[in-house]
Amino acid sequence: YNGVFAQSGPLTLTNDGQISATRGPAVESTAGGTITNTGTIESAHTSATEAVRLVGAATLTNSGTIRSTSGGRSISFVGATTQPTRSPGSSFFENVLR
């Protein structure tokens, strides 16, 4: 299941370590929010699942690594126009769906 899941309000998350999941996105918010990642966010689900799934207005700043080891997208923004911010040296493995 998710490493971090929020649905009742916007998620505010700062990750300096590792968040991982084996059944679904490692980080998922159905109410948008703000994510800052300097560590690793990773989904190892057996089907092509994104590592981060954000629904609604969301901002993601990454200077770490975000990946799906199953061939899924790194990040999926659903119903949002916000784009990820990427710092030098950061990694998005796979595509980002906007």
C-alpha positions in Angstrom: 0.0 0.0 0.0 1.0 3.7 -0.1 3.9 4.9 2.0 2.0 8.2 2.4 -1.7 8.8 1.6 -3.8 11.9 2.1 -7.4 12.5 1.1 -9.1 14.8 3.6 -7.0 17.8 2.8 -3.9 19.0 1.0 -0.8 17.1 1.8 2.3 19.0 3.0 5.3 16.6 2.9 9.1 17.1 3.2 11.0 13.9 2.6 14.7 13.8 3.4 14.9 10.0 3.6 13.2 7.2 1.8 9.5 6.6 1.1 8.6 3.4 -0.6 5.6 1.2 -1.4 5.0 -2.2 -2.9 1.3 -1.9 -3.6 0.5 1.5 -5.2 2.1 4.9 -5.3 4.7 5.6 -2.6 3.1 9.1 -2.1 -0.5 9.8 -3.1 -2.8 12.8 -2.3 -6.3 13.1 -3.6 -6.5 16.7 -2.4 -3.3 18.2 -3.9 -0.7 19.8 -1.7 3.0 20.6 -1.6 5.8 18.0 -1.7 9.5 18.7 -1.2 11.8 15.7 -1.8 15.6 15.6 -1.2 15.6 11.8 -0.6 14.1 8.9 -2.5 10.5 8.2 -3.3 10.0 4.8 -5.0 7.2 2.5 -5.9 7.9 -1.2 -6.5 4.4 -2.3 -7.4 4.2 -5.2 -9.8 2.1 -3.3 -12.3 3.1 0.0 -13.9 2.3 2.3 -11.0 3.6 5.8 -10.6 5.8 6.7 -7.6 3.9 9.9 -6.8 0.2 10.5 -7.7 -1.2 14.0 -7.0 -4.9 14.9 -7.7 -5.8 18.6 -7.7 -3.6 21.7 -7.2 -0.2 20.4 -6.3 3.5 21.5 -6.3 6.4 19.1 -6.2 10.0 20.2 -5.8 12.6 17.5 -6.3 16.3 17.5 -5.6 16.4 13.8 -4.9 15.2 10.7 -6.8 11.6 9.7 -7.7 11.1 6.4 -9.5 8.8 3.5 -10.3 10.8 0.3 -10.5 7.9 -1.4 -12.3 7.9 0.7 -15.5 5.3 3.1 -14.3 5.6 6.9 -14.4 7.7 8.8 -11.9 4.9 11.3 -11.2 1.3 11.7 -12.2 -0.5 15.0 -11.9 -4.2 14.4 -12.3 -6.5 17.4 -12.9 -3.8 19.9 -12.1 -1.7 22.4 -14.1 1.2 22.6 -11.7 4.5 21.3 -13.0 7.3 19.7 -11.0 10.4 21.8 -10.2 13.7 19.9 -10.6 16.9 20.9 -9.0 20.3 20.1 -10.6 21.4 16.6 -9.8 17.8 15.3 -9.2 16.4 12.3 -11.0 13.0 11.5 -12.4 13.2 7.9 -13.8 10.4 7.3 -16.3 7.9 9.8 -17.6 6.1 12.5 -15.8 2.4 12.6 -16.7 0.8 16.1 -16.6 
